[in-house]
């Protein structure tokens, strides 16, 4: 994606907002960190903790949307699609390998979060709970670690103030994806 290359010098260029639907039907939005495209495809990846509420949301309603904004170039991307969470018990061995590679690609501090008590729950008063040993790169990822893969099927691209294009995809009977585009009012 050309916009990523143009904005890669910005620390915030890797942060995206992920919208999910809670089990009660209410929306939920949070920031996630872009980890790349799965196998050089249109599939966007990020990592997550299997114990978070967002994973519960995704399991019940896998259709999600990501909003990505690059302030310097004034570009916004809204990516819609189906999100799959690849945890330690996923049946696809190639996705388990991608999960492990994502783990190995993270910093020690990033991996440490997955050893902490579950996010969003009442804070554990024992500070030792936040000092548990963390597996090194190359060691098996913690059970709480997951790779999230979004199969993007729609893109709404806006370059402020005057340009907007909608993209949508379809998959033929052979599994090949093709994209169409339509210019939209900004």
Helices and strands as residue ranges (DSSP letters): H 2-7, G 11-14, E 15-21, E 27-33, E 36-37, G 38-40, E 44-49, H 53-60, E 63-70, E 75-86, H 93-104, H 108-112, G 113-115, G 127-130, E 145-159, E 163-171, E 177-183
